[in-house]
Amino acid sequence: MKKNLLYLSILVVLSGLTYYFVFTDRANEFSSKEANFTIKDTANITTIFLSSMKDENIKLDRTENAWKLNDSLIPRMDAVNLLLATLYEQKVSNPVSLNVHDEAIKELSANSTKVEIYLKGKKEAVFYVAKNQAANNLTYMLMEGAKRPFIIKLPLQNTFVGIRYMTGLSQWRTNQLFFSPNPVEKIDVVYKDSTQYNFTVYNKDSLMLESAYKTTNPLNRKRLNTYVGFYEKLYCYGFESSYIFKDSIIETGRQLGTVSFKRKNGKIETLSIYFKPKSQDTKSIITIENVAYDFNIFYGLLNKQDFLSIDKESVEKMFRTNKEFYELDTK
């Protein structure tokens, strides 16, 4: 009888342990100081810092109306939302095994992203994410101050989580230009070599246009409204910070002109457009003063700082001539 009771007791204990290890959330097994990688309250995240060992630094701030990137730029919202979803969903699978512990530590020490999460302005978590995937697409993470790294996974996904913790500025910033929820206040278009086509759009009680063009025709307000509305969805192809000839283009290249743009309660932004010299991948050519340029792609300098590429259609829509706003629509 006593033996039966002993066996029954052992069976009860084993059943309890089986339930605990198989059917409970494994993340609860680990100390929150060592495995606090999941952020459930993402709605109250106010700031996220991401920094690499290559001195790449990303700061994402949640403001009243939108997210900001490095205090003054606009982030890609798809990337922001993906990161928030990752913080919410990522879970500890298990600590790294002893036979790969040193390898994981070495990888985190040599090539990782430091992540700092702030909730309502207070530091919630600091951890390190390996930038290179381990075997079987696994992701190593290490809490600041912890001694052992963990393997992190997303539920029902075989995804390398580390790729979502990007630190390149070009990876985070949106290609949309002049974006803001505030209304347009002023647009000033100045041609480099054809100043007779210059014009300025003002938005006070209504849209108005000022230029040196003289005509008795009435202002075509439909065209003017369409022109201003175009800037709400103006995108570039991408930022070309690594282009080796950018300084030469800016200093001695052929410039088409400059657009100065201001929104209500915002600062003046500028976009100078340059012709792109013909290259091996040029498909369409425009020749000016016996020099061949690419007719599909132009270069731009945003706020005298960011070098970018932009398509011909966008350039044509920005650089209208003043007289076009006094022409009648044919349809």
HURA-V372587 format. One record per backbone hydrogen bond with DSSP energy under -0.5 kcal/mol. CO is the residue of the C=O (numbers start at 1). NH is the residue of the N-H. Records with the same first field share a line. If there is no record, write none. Layout:
CO = NH / NH
//
This chain:
1 = 5
2 = 6
3 = 7
4 = 8
5 = 9
6 = 10
7 = 11
8 = 12
9 = 13
10 = 14
11 = 15
12 = 16
13 = 17
14 = 18
15 = 19
16 = 20
17 = 21
18 = 22
19 = 23 / 24
20 = 24
24 = 26
25 = 28
26 = 29
27 = 30
31 = 34 / 35
32 = 36
34 = 143
35 = 37
38 = 40
40 = 42
41 = 44
42 = 45
44 = 120
46 = 62
47 = 118
48 = 60
49 = 116
50 = 58
51 = 114
52 = 55
55 = 57
56 = 52
58 = 50
59 = 61 / 70
60 = 48
61 = 63 / 68
66 = 63
68 = 61 / 70
69 = 72 / 73
70 = 72
73 = 69 / 75
74 = 174
75 = 77
76 = 80
77 = 81
78 = 82
79 = 83
80 = 84
81 = 85
82 = 86
83 = 87
84 = 88
85 = 89
86 = 90
87 = 39
91 = 153
94 = 151
97 = 100 / 101
98 = 101 / 102
100 = 104
101 = 105
102 = 106
103 = 107
104 = 108
105 = 109
106 = 110
107 = 111
111 = 131 / 132
112 = 114
113 = 115 / 129
114 = 51
115 = 127
116 = 49
117 = 124 / 125
118 = 46 / 47 / 120
119 = 122
122 = 119
125 = 117
126 = 144
127 = 115
128 = 142
129 = 113
134 = 137
135 = 138
138 = 134
139 = 152
140 = 130
141 = 150
142 = 128
143 = 146
149 = 96
150 = 141 / 152
151 = 93 / 94
152 = 139
153 = 91
154 = 157
157 = 159
159 = 161
160 = 163
161 = 164
162 = 165
164 = 166
168 = 171 / 172
169 = 172 / 173
172 = 76
175 = 236
183 = 264
185 = 203
186 = 262
187 = 189 / 201
188 = 190 / 260
189 = 199
190 = 258
194 = 197
195 = 198
197 = 322
198 = 212
199 = 189
200 = 202 / 210
201 = 187
202 = 204 / 208
206 = 204
208 = 202
210 = 200
219 = 221
220 = 224
221 = 225
222 = 226
223 = 227
224 = 228
225 = 229
226 = 230
227 = 231
228 = 231
229 = 232
230 = 233
231 = 234
233 = 235
234 = 177
238 = 309
240 = 243
243 = 246
245 = 249
246 = 250
247 = 251
248 = 252 / 253
249 = 253
253 = 255
254 = 275
256 = 192
257 = 273
258 = 190 / 260
259 = 271
260 = 188
261 = 269
262 = 185 / 186
263 = 266
269 = 261
270 = 303
271 = 259
272 = 301
273 = 256 / 257
274 = 299
275 = 277
276 = 294
279 = 282
284 = 295
286 = 288 / 293
288 = 291
291 = 288
292 = 278
293 = 286
296 = 312
297 = 276
298 = 310
299 = 274
300 = 302 / 308
301 = 272 / 303
302 = 305 / 306
305 = 307
306 = 302
307 = 240
308 = 300
309 = 237 / 238
310 = 298
311 = 315
312 = 316
313 = 317
314 = 318
315 = 319
318 = 320
321 = 324
322 = 325
323 = 326
324 = 327
325 = 220
//
